[in-house]
Amino acid sequence: MRGSGNGRHTTVPEHMPSSHRRYGEWTPAKIRQEAQRIGPMLSLLVEKVIEAKPHPEQGYRSCLGIIGLEKRFGAERLEAAALRALEIQARNYPSIKSILEKGLDQVPVPQSPEQEPIIHSNIRGSSYYN
């Protein structure tokens, strides 16, 4: 049967390639549970990835890829990379992989220095516009 909407996603398993069918076995709850096993920061990152997509299924591949990085880098480093990714708002697999490969998970995020407000007679300030 033909899909009724132009540009919409269909979820008929028989129409999906075999490489995509394996993601059909996963549910958001199962992905969240696997991420929670590794740590709270990864769990929060996975939650953000799933929420960012219009359909949760669209974030499965990215989430499973991120969780799969545990085999190569270990749970502790993956948790640190998830924290770093949340701080810099990087929410995709290539970003997390890059953080781990470059060792940025072991380096603290540089904080921008607090700047003093500029006081000058030429600057009007917010009271000028009210």
DSSP file (Angstrom, degrees, kcal/mol; ACC not computed):
  #  RESIDUE AA STRUCTURE BP1 BP2  ACC     N-H-->O    O-->H-N    N-H-->O    O-->H-N    TCO  KAPPA ALPHA  PHI   PSI    X-CA   Y-CA   Z-CA
    1    1 A M              0   0    0      0, 0.0     2,-0.2     0, 0.0     0, 0.0   0.000 360.0 360.0 360.0 140.8    0.0    0.0    0.0
    2    2 A R        -     0   0    0      1,-0.1     2,-0.1     2,-0.0     0, 0.0  -0.500 360.0-107.6 -77.9 142.0    1.3    3.4   -0.9
    3    3 A G        -     0   0    0     -2,-0.2    -1,-0.1     1,-0.1     7,-0.1  -0.398  21.6-142.5 -66.5 145.0    2.1    5.9    1.9
    4    4 A S  S    S+     0   0    0     -2,-0.1     2,-0.4     2,-0.1    -1,-0.1   0.701  74.7  66.7 -86.4 -20.3   -0.4    8.7    2.3
    5    5 A G  S >  S-     0   0    0      4,-0.1     3,-1.1     3,-0.0     2,-0.3  -0.860  78.2-124.5-111.6 137.2    1.9   11.6    3.1
    6    6 A N  T 3  S+     0   0    0     -2,-0.4     3,-0.1     1,-0.2    -2,-0.1  -0.583  96.2   2.3 -72.8 130.1    4.5   13.3    0.9
    7    7 A G  T 3  S+     0   0    0     -2,-0.3    -1,-0.2     1,-0.2     2,-0.2   0.603  99.9 133.4  72.7  11.0    7.9   13.3    2.5
    8    8 A R    <   -     0   0    0     -3,-1.1     2,-0.3     1,-0.1    -1,-0.2  -0.605  58.7-110.1 -94.5 156.5    6.8   11.4    5.6
    9    9 A H        -     0   0    0     -2,-0.2     2,-0.3    -3,-0.1    -4,-0.1  -0.630  25.6-151.9 -84.7 139.6    8.5    8.4    7.2
   10   10 A T        -     0   0    0     -2,-0.3    -7,-0.0     2,-0.1    -1,-0.0  -0.848   6.0-159.5-107.5 151.0    6.9    5.0    6.9
   11   11 A T        +     0   0    0     -2,-0.3     3,-0.1     5,-0.0    -1,-0.0  -0.073  41.2 135.5-121.6  33.1    7.6    2.3    9.5
   12   12 A V    >>  -     0   0    0      1,-0.2     3,-1.7     2,-0.0     4,-0.6  -0.750  46.6-150.2 -81.8 113.7    6.7   -0.8    7.7
   13   13 A P  G >4 S+     0   0    0      0, 0.0     3,-1.0     0, 0.0    -1,-0.2   0.815  91.8  61.6 -58.0 -33.0    9.5   -3.2    8.6
   14   14 A E  G 34 S+     0   0    0      1,-0.2     4,-0.1    -3,-0.1     7,-0.0   0.759 102.7  52.1 -65.7 -22.8    9.4   -5.1    5.3
   15   15 A H  G <4 S+     0   0    0     -3,-1.7    -1,-0.2     2,-0.1    -5,-0.0   0.612  93.0  91.4 -87.3 -13.4   10.2   -1.9    3.4
   16   16 A M  S << S-     0   0    0     -3,-1.0     5,-0.1    -4,-0.6    -5,-0.0  -0.535  84.9-107.3 -84.0 147.0   13.3   -1.2    5.5
   17   17 A P    >>  -     0   0    0      0, 0.0     4,-1.5     0, 0.0     3,-1.4  -0.354  33.5-111.1 -65.2 155.7   16.8   -2.4    4.5
   18   18 A S  H 3> S+     0   0    0      1,-0.3     4,-0.9     2,-0.2    -2,-0.1   0.835 117.8  60.0 -60.9 -32.8   18.1   -5.2    6.7
   19   19 A S  H 34 S+     0   0    0      1,-0.2    -1,-0.3     2,-0.2     4,-0.2   0.767 109.7  43.4 -66.6 -23.6   20.7   -2.9    8.2
   20   20 A H  H X4 S+     0   0    0     -3,-1.4     3,-1.2     1,-0.1     4,-0.5   0.711  98.5  72.1 -92.2 -23.1   17.9   -0.7    9.5
   21   21 A R  H >< S+     0   0    0     -4,-1.5     3,-1.4     1,-0.3     4,-0.5   0.820  85.7  66.1 -63.5 -30.4   15.6   -3.4   10.7
   22   22 A R  G >< S+     0   0    0     -4,-0.9     3,-0.8     1,-0.3     4,-0.3   0.791  94.3  59.4 -64.9 -24.3   17.9   -4.2   13.7
   23   23 A Y  G X  S+     0   0    0     -3,-1.2     3,-0.9     1,-0.2    -1,-0.3   0.706  90.3  72.1 -74.5 -18.3   17.1   -0.7   15.1
   24   24 A G  G <  S+     0   0    0     -3,-1.4    -1,-0.2    -4,-0.5    -2,-0.2   0.743  88.9  61.3 -66.4 -23.0   13.4   -1.7   15.2
   25   25 A E  G <  S+     0   0    0     -3,-0.8    -1,-0.2    -4,-0.5     2,-0.2   0.727  92.1  82.6 -74.6 -21.6   14.2   -4.1   18.1
   26   26 A W    <   -     0   0    0     -3,-0.9    34,-0.1    -4,-0.3     3,-0.0  -0.582  61.1-166.6 -86.5 145.9   15.3   -1.1   20.2
   27   27 A T     >  -     0   0    0     -2,-0.2     4,-2.3     1,-0.1     5,-0.2  -0.856  36.5-109.2-121.6 160.7   12.9    1.1   22.1
   28   28 A P  H  > S+     0   0    0      0, 0.0     4,-2.6     0, 0.0     5,-0.2   0.888 120.9  53.7 -57.1 -36.9   13.6    4.4   23.8
   29   29 A A  H  > S+     0   0    0      2,-0.2     4,-2.3     1,-0.2     5,-0.1   0.905 108.6  48.0 -64.6 -40.7   13.3    2.8   27.2
   30   30 A K  H  > S+     0   0    0      2,-0.2     4,-2.0     1,-0.2    -1,-0.2   0.893 113.1  47.8 -67.6 -39.7   15.9    0.1   26.2
   31   31 A I  H  X S+     0   0    0     -4,-2.3     4,-2.3     2,-0.2    -2,-0.2   0.919 112.7  48.8 -66.6 -43.5   18.3    2.8   24.9
   32   32 A R  H  X S+     0   0    0     -4,-2.6     4,-2.5    -5,-0.2    -2,-0.2   0.896 110.4  51.6 -62.1 -40.2   17.8    4.9   28.0
   33   33 A Q  H  X S+     0   0    0     -4,-2.3     4,-1.6     2,-0.2    -1,-0.2   0.907 110.1  48.3 -64.3 -42.3   18.4    1.9   30.3
   34   34 A E  H  X S+     0   0    0     -4,-2.0     4,-0.9     1,-0.2    -1,-0.2   0.896 113.2  47.6 -65.3 -40.6   21.6    1.0   28.5
   35   35 A A  H  X S+     0   0    0     -4,-2.3     4,-2.2     1,-0.2     3,-0.5   0.882 108.9  54.2 -67.9 -38.4   22.8    4.6   28.7
   36   36 A Q  H  < S+     0   0    0     -4,-2.5    -1,-0.2     1,-0.2    -2,-0.2   0.834 100.8  60.7 -64.1 -32.7   21.9    4.7   32.4
   37   37 A R  H  < S+     0   0    0     -4,-1.6    -1,-0.2     1,-0.2    -2,-0.2   0.861 108.6  43.8 -62.0 -35.3   24.0    1.6   33.0
   38   38 A I  H  < S-     0   0    0     -4,-0.9    -2,-0.2    -3,-0.5    -1,-0.2   0.904 128.7 -62.2 -78.7 -43.1   27.1    3.6   31.8
   39   39 A G     X  -     0   0    0     -4,-2.2     4,-1.8     1,-0.1    -1,-0.3  -0.900  39.6 -92.7 167.3 164.9   26.3    6.8   33.7
   40   40 A P  H  > S+     0   0    0      0, 0.0     4,-2.1     0, 0.0     5,-0.1   0.828 117.1  53.6 -68.6 -33.3   24.0    9.7   34.4
   41   41 A M  H  > S+     0   0    0      2,-0.2     4,-2.4     1,-0.2     5,-0.1   0.908 110.5  46.7 -69.5 -40.0   25.7   12.1   31.9
   42   42 A L  H  > S+     0   0    0      2,-0.2     4,-2.7    -7,-0.2     5,-0.2   0.889 110.6  54.0 -66.4 -37.7   25.4    9.7   29.1
   43   43 A S  H  X S+     0   0    0     -4,-1.8     4,-2.0    -8,-0.4    -2,-0.2   0.917 110.2  46.3 -61.3 -43.3   21.8    9.1   30.1
   44   44 A L  H  X S+     0   0    0     -4,-2.1     4,-2.2     2,-0.2    -2,-0.2   0.894 112.1  51.2 -66.2 -40.6   21.1   12.8   29.9
   45   45 A L  H  X S+     0   0    0     -4,-2.4     4,-2.2     2,-0.2    -2,-0.2   0.926 110.3  48.4 -62.3 -45.6   22.9   13.1   26.5
   46   46 A V  H  X S+     0   0    0     -4,-2.7     4,-2.5     1,-0.2     5,-0.2   0.893 109.8  53.2 -62.3 -40.0   20.9   10.2   25.0
   47   47 A E  H  X S+     0   0    0     -4,-2.0     4,-2.4    -5,-0.2    -1,-0.2   0.915 109.3  48.5 -60.3 -43.8   17.7   11.8   26.3
   48   48 A K  H  X S+     0   0    0     -4,-2.2     4,-1.5     2,-0.2    -2,-0.2   0.889 110.9  50.6 -65.1 -39.4   18.7   15.1   24.6
   49   49 A V  H  X S+     0   0    0     -4,-2.2     4,-0.6     2,-0.2    -2,-0.2   0.928 113.1  45.3 -64.3 -45.0   19.4   13.3   21.3
   50   50 A I  H >< S+     0   0    0     -4,-2.5     3,-0.9     1,-0.2    -2,-0.2   0.904 113.1  50.1 -66.2 -41.3   16.1   11.5   21.3
   51   51 A E  H 3< S+     0   0    0     -4,-2.4    -1,-0.2     1,-0.2    -2,-0.2   0.789 101.5  63.7 -67.9 -27.2   14.1   14.6   22.3
   52   52 A A  H 3< S+     0   0    0     -4,-1.5    -1,-0.2    -5,-0.2    -2,-0.2   0.688  92.4  76.5 -72.8 -17.2   15.8   16.6   19.5
   53   53 A K  S << S-     0   0    0     -3,-0.9     6,-0.1    -4,-0.6     4,-0.0  -0.683  80.7-131.9 -96.1 147.4   14.2   14.4   16.8
   54   54 A P  S    S+     0   0    0      0, 0.0    -1,-0.1     0, 0.0     3,-0.1   0.834 102.0  32.0 -64.9 -30.6   10.6   14.6   15.6
   55   55 A H  S >  S-     0   0    0      1,-0.1     3,-1.8    -3,-0.0     4,-0.4  -0.996  81.0-135.3-125.5 131.9   10.4   10.8   15.9
   56   56 A P  G >  S+     0   0    0      0, 0.0     3,-1.7     0, 0.0     4,-0.5   0.832 102.5  66.4 -54.7 -33.6   12.4    8.9   18.6
   57   57 A E  G >> S+     0   0    0      1,-0.3     3,-0.9     2,-0.2     4,-0.5   0.778  89.8  65.2 -60.4 -26.9   13.4    6.3   16.0
   58   58 A Q  G <4 S+     0   0    0     -3,-1.8     4,-0.3     1,-0.2    -1,-0.3   0.712 103.0  47.1 -70.7 -19.5   15.4    8.9   14.1
   59   59 A G  G <> S+     0   0    0     -3,-1.7     4,-2.5    -4,-0.4    -1,-0.2   0.488  87.6  89.6 -97.1  -4.5   17.8    9.3   17.1
   60   60 A Y  H <> S+     0   0    0     -3,-0.9     4,-3.3    -4,-0.5     5,-0.3   0.926  85.2  50.2 -59.1 -48.4   18.4    5.5   17.6
   61   61 A R  H  X S+     0   0    0     -4,-0.5     4,-2.1     1,-0.2    -1,-0.2   0.914 113.4  45.4 -61.3 -44.3   21.3    5.1   15.3
   62   62 A S  H  > S+     0   0    0     -4,-0.3     4,-2.4     2,-0.2    -1,-0.2   0.929 115.2  47.7 -63.5 -45.5   23.2    8.1   16.8
   63   63 A C  H  X S+     0   0    0     -4,-2.5     4,-2.7     1,-0.2    -2,-0.2   0.919 112.6  47.9 -62.9 -44.9   22.4    6.9   20.4
   64   64 A L  H  X S+     0   0    0     -4,-3.3     4,-2.2     1,-0.2    -1,-0.2   0.868 111.3  51.5 -66.5 -35.4   23.5    3.3   19.7
   65   65 A G  H  X S+     0   0    0     -4,-2.1     4,-0.7    -5,-0.3    -1,-0.2   0.916 111.1  47.4 -64.1 -43.5   26.7    4.6   18.0
   66   66 A I  H >< S+     0   0    0     -4,-2.4     3,-1.0     1,-0.2     4,-0.3   0.931 113.4  47.5 -63.9 -45.9   27.5    6.7   21.1
   67   67 A I  H >< S+     0   0    0     -4,-2.7     3,-1.6     1,-0.3     4,-0.2   0.872 106.1  60.1 -62.8 -36.5   26.7    3.8   23.4
   68   68 A G  H >X S+     0   0    0     -4,-2.2     3,-1.2     1,-0.3     4,-0.5   0.698  86.2  75.6 -65.5 -19.4   28.9    1.6   21.3
   69   69 A L  H <X S+     0   0    0     -3,-1.0     4,-2.6    -4,-0.7     5,-0.5   0.677  77.2  78.1 -65.8 -15.5   31.9    3.8   21.9
   70   70 A E  H <> S+     0   0    0     -3,-1.6     4,-2.2    -4,-0.3    -1,-0.2   0.873  86.7  58.1 -60.1 -37.3   32.1    2.2   25.3
   71   71 A K  H <4 S+     0   0    0     -3,-1.2    -1,-0.2    -4,-0.2    -2,-0.2   0.869 115.2  35.0 -61.9 -37.0   33.7   -0.9   23.8
   72   72 A R  H  < S+     0   0    0     -4,-0.5    -2,-0.2    -3,-0.3    -1,-0.2   0.857 134.3  20.7 -86.6 -38.4   36.6    1.2   22.3
   73   73 A F  H  < S-     0   0    0     -4,-2.6     4,-0.4     1,-0.1    -3,-0.2   0.615 103.5-115.5-112.4 -15.3   37.1    3.8   25.0
   74   74 A G     X  -     0   0    0     -4,-2.2     4,-1.9    -5,-0.5     5,-0.2   0.007  28.5 -84.9  93.3 156.7   35.6    2.5   28.2
   75   75 A A  H  > S+     0   0    0      1,-0.2     4,-2.3     2,-0.2     5,-0.2   0.867 122.1  54.5 -67.7 -38.7   32.6    3.6   30.3
   76   76 A E  H  > S+     0   0    0      1,-0.2     4,-1.9     2,-0.2    -1,-0.2   0.927 112.0  42.6 -65.2 -45.2   34.6    6.2   32.4
   77   77 A R  H  > S+     0   0    0     -4,-0.4     4,-2.5     2,-0.2    -1,-0.2   0.878 113.2  53.2 -68.5 -37.3   35.9    8.1   29.3
   78   78 A L  H  X S+     0   0    0     -4,-1.9     4,-2.2     2,-0.2    -2,-0.2   0.896 108.6  50.1 -65.0 -38.8   32.5    7.9   27.6
   79   79 A E  H  X S+     0   0    0     -4,-2.3     4,-1.9     2,-0.2    -1,-0.2   0.911 111.7  48.0 -63.8 -42.6   30.8    9.4   30.6
   80   80 A A  H  X S+     0   0    0     -4,-1.9     4,-2.2     1,-0.2    -2,-0.2   0.881 111.2  50.8 -65.4 -38.3   33.4   12.2   30.7
   81   81 A A  H  X S+     0   0    0     -4,-2.5     4,-2.7     2,-0.2    -2,-0.2   0.869 107.5  53.6 -67.0 -36.5   32.9   12.8   27.0
   82   82 A A  H  X S+     0   0    0     -4,-2.2     4,-2.3     2,-0.2    -2,-0.2   0.906 108.6  49.4 -64.1 -41.1   29.2   13.0   27.5
   83   83 A L  H  X S+     0   0    0     -4,-1.9     4,-2.0     2,-0.2    -2,-0.2   0.937 112.6  47.4 -61.9 -46.2   29.7   15.6   30.1
   84   84 A R  H  X S+     0   0    0     -4,-2.2     4,-2.0     1,-0.2    -2,-0.2   0.910 111.3  51.2 -61.1 -42.9   31.9   17.6   27.8
   85   85 A A  H  X>S+     0   0    0     -4,-2.7     5,-2.6     1,-0.2     4,-0.6   0.883 109.3  50.0 -64.0 -38.5   29.4   17.2   24.9
   86   86 A L  H  <5S+     0   0    0     -4,-2.3     3,-0.4     3,-0.2    -1,-0.2   0.880 109.1  52.8 -67.1 -36.5   26.6   18.5   27.1
   87   87 A E  H  <5S+     0   0    0     -4,-2.0    -2,-0.2     1,-0.2    -1,-0.2   0.877 118.5  34.4 -66.3 -37.3   28.7   21.5   28.2
   88   88 A I  H  <5S-     0   0    0     -4,-2.0    -1,-0.2    -5,-0.1    -2,-0.2   0.351 111.3-119.0-100.6   6.5   29.5   22.5   24.6
   89   89 A Q  T  <5 +     0   0    0     -4,-0.6     2,-0.6    -3,-0.4    -3,-0.2   0.867  58.4 152.8  58.5  43.0   26.0   21.4   23.3
   90   90 A A      < +     0   0    0     -5,-2.6    -1,-0.2    -6,-0.2    -2,-0.1  -0.916  12.9 171.0 -99.7 117.6   27.4   18.8   20.9
   91   91 A R        +     0   0    0     -2,-0.6     2,-0.3    -3,-0.1    -1,-0.1  -0.261  39.0  82.9-129.1  47.4   24.7   16.1   20.5
   92   92 A N  S  > S-     0   0    0      1,-0.1     4,-1.9   -30,-0.0     3,-0.3  -0.970  79.6-107.3-145.5 164.5   25.7   13.8   17.7
   93   93 A Y  H  > S+     0   0    0     -2,-0.3     4,-2.7     1,-0.2     5,-0.3   0.904 113.3  53.1 -59.4 -48.5   27.9   10.7   17.2
   94   94 A P  H  > S+     0   0    0      0, 0.0     4,-2.2     0, 0.0    -1,-0.2   0.873 109.7  50.3 -59.2 -35.1   30.8   12.4   15.3
   95   95 A S  H  > S+     0   0    0     -3,-0.3     4,-2.3     2,-0.2    -2,-0.2   0.924 112.3  45.6 -67.3 -44.2   31.2   15.0   18.0
   96   96 A I  H  X S+     0   0    0     -4,-1.9     4,-2.1     2,-0.2    -1,-0.2   0.917 113.6  49.8 -65.7 -43.0   31.4   12.5   20.8
   97   97 A K  H  X S+     0   0    0     -4,-2.7     4,-2.7     1,-0.2    -1,-0.2   0.906 110.9  49.8 -62.4 -41.8   33.8   10.3   18.8
   98   98 A S  H  X S+     0   0    0     -4,-2.2     4,-2.3    -5,-0.3     6,-0.3   0.898 108.0  53.3 -64.4 -41.6   36.0   13.3   18.1
   99   99 A I  H  <>S+     0   0    0     -4,-2.3     5,-1.8     1,-0.2     6,-0.9   0.919 114.0  43.1 -58.4 -44.3   36.0   14.3   21.8
  100  100 A L  H ><5S+     0   0    0     -4,-2.1     3,-0.8     3,-0.2    -2,-0.2   0.914 113.4  49.8 -70.1 -44.0   37.2   10.8   22.7
  101  101 A E  H 3<5S+     0   0    0     -4,-2.7    -2,-0.2     1,-0.2    -1,-0.2   0.855 114.8  43.9 -65.2 -35.3   39.8   10.5   19.9
  102  102 A K  T 3<5S-     0   0    0     -4,-2.3    -1,-0.2    -5,-0.2    -2,-0.2   0.473 110.3-120.7 -90.1  -1.9   41.4   13.8   20.7
  103  103 A G  T X 5 +     0   0    0     -3,-0.8     3,-1.5    -4,-0.4    -3,-0.2   0.690  68.1 138.5  74.2  18.1   41.3   13.2   24.4
  104  104 A L  G > < +     0   0    0     -5,-1.8     3,-1.1    -6,-0.3    -4,-0.2   0.682  59.4  72.5 -71.1 -15.8   39.2   16.3   25.1
  105  105 A D  G 3  S+     0   0    0     -6,-0.9    -1,-0.3     1,-0.2    -5,-0.1   0.720  97.8  49.7 -68.5 -19.0   37.2   14.3   27.7
  106  106 A Q  G <  S+     0   0    0     -3,-1.5    -1,-0.2    -6,-0.1    -2,-0.2   0.386  99.9  76.2 -99.5   1.6   40.3   14.5   30.0
  107  107 A V  S <  S-     0   0    0     -3,-1.1    -4,-0.0    -4,-0.2     2,-0.0  -0.951  85.2-119.3-114.3 129.7   40.7   18.2   29.6
  108  108 A P        -     0   0    0      0, 0.0    -2,-0.1     0, 0.0    -3,-0.0  -0.330  34.3-101.7 -66.0 150.0   38.4   20.7   31.4
  109  109 A V        -     0   0    0      1,-0.1     2,-0.2    -4,-0.1    -4,-0.0  -0.565  40.8-115.5 -70.5 126.2   36.3   23.1   29.3
  110  110 A P        -     0   0    0      0, 0.0     2,-0.3     0, 0.0    -1,-0.1  -0.453  28.0-137.0 -66.4 131.1   38.0   26.5   29.4
  111  111 A Q        -     0   0    0     -2,-0.2     3,-0.1     1,-0.0     0, 0.0  -0.689  17.5-116.3 -88.1 139.2   35.7   29.0   31.1
  112  112 A S        -     0   0    0     -2,-0.3     3,-0.1     1,-0.1    -1,-0.0  -0.566  39.6-106.4 -72.5 136.7   35.4   32.4   29.5
  113  113 A P        -     0   0    0      0, 0.0     2,-0.2     0, 0.0    -1,-0.1  -0.332  33.9-104.6 -66.8 143.7   36.8   35.1   31.9
  114  114 A E        -     0   0    0     -3,-0.1     2,-0.5     1,-0.0    -3,-0.0  -0.496  38.9-145.7 -65.5 130.5   34.3   37.3   33.7
  115  115 A Q        -     0   0    0     -2,-0.2     3,-0.1    -3,-0.1    -1,-0.0  -0.849   7.0-128.2-105.5 136.9   34.3   40.6   32.0
  116  116 A E        -     0   0    0     -2,-0.5     2,-0.1     1,-0.1     3,-0.0  -0.536  36.9-101.0 -73.6 143.3   33.8   43.9   33.9
  117  117 A P        -     0   0    0      0, 0.0     2,-0.5     0, 0.0    -1,-0.1  -0.391  38.4-111.9 -64.8 145.9   31.1   46.1   32.4
  118  118 A I        -     0   0    0     -3,-0.1     2,-0.6    -2,-0.1    -3,-0.0  -0.682  30.0-162.1 -82.6 123.4   32.5   48.9   30.3
  119  119 A I        +     0   0    0     -2,-0.5     2,-0.3     3,-0.0    -3,-0.0  -0.929  28.7 140.9-110.7 116.2   31.9   52.3   32.0
  120  120 A H    >   -     0   0    0     -2,-0.6     3,-1.3     3,-0.2    -2,-0.0  -0.989  58.2-120.8-153.0 148.3   32.2   55.2   29.7
  121  121 A S  T 3  S+     0   0    0     -2,-0.3    -1,-0.0     1,-0.3    -2,-0.0   0.717 111.4  58.8 -67.1 -19.6   30.3   58.5   29.2
  122  122 A N  T 3  S+     0   0    0     -3,-0.0     2,-0.5     2,-0.0    -1,-0.3   0.612  86.3  88.3 -83.9 -13.7   29.5   57.5   25.6
  123  123 A I    <   -     0   0    0     -3,-1.3    -3,-0.2     1,-0.2     0, 0.0  -0.776  59.6-164.9 -93.5 125.5   27.6   54.3   26.6
  124  124 A R        -     0   0    0     -2,-0.5     3,-0.2     1,-0.1     4,-0.2   0.889  21.4-154.8 -80.6 -41.8   24.0   54.9   27.3
  125  125 A G    >   -     0   0    0      1,-0.2     3,-0.8     2,-0.1     4,-0.4  -0.201  39.6 -61.7  88.0 175.1   22.9   51.7   29.1
  126  126 A S  G >  S+     0   0    0      1,-0.2     3,-0.9     2,-0.2     4,-0.4   0.776 125.5  67.3 -71.2 -27.2   19.5   50.1   29.4
  127  127 A S  G >  S+     0   0    0      1,-0.2     3,-0.7    -3,-0.2    -1,-0.2   0.764  90.6  65.6 -66.5 -23.2   17.9   53.0   31.2
  128  128 A Y  G <  S+     0   0    0     -3,-0.8    -1,-0.2     1,-0.2    -2,-0.2   0.848 101.4  48.0 -64.8 -34.9   18.2   55.1   28.1
  129  129 A Y  G <         0   0    0     -3,-0.9    -1,-0.2    -4,-0.4    -2,-0.2   0.468 360.0 360.0 -90.0  -2.9   15.8   52.9   26.2
  130  130 A N    <         0   0    0     -3,-0.7    -1,-0.2    -4,-0.4    -2,-0.1   0.455 360.0 360.0 -94.7 360.0   13.0   52.8   28.8
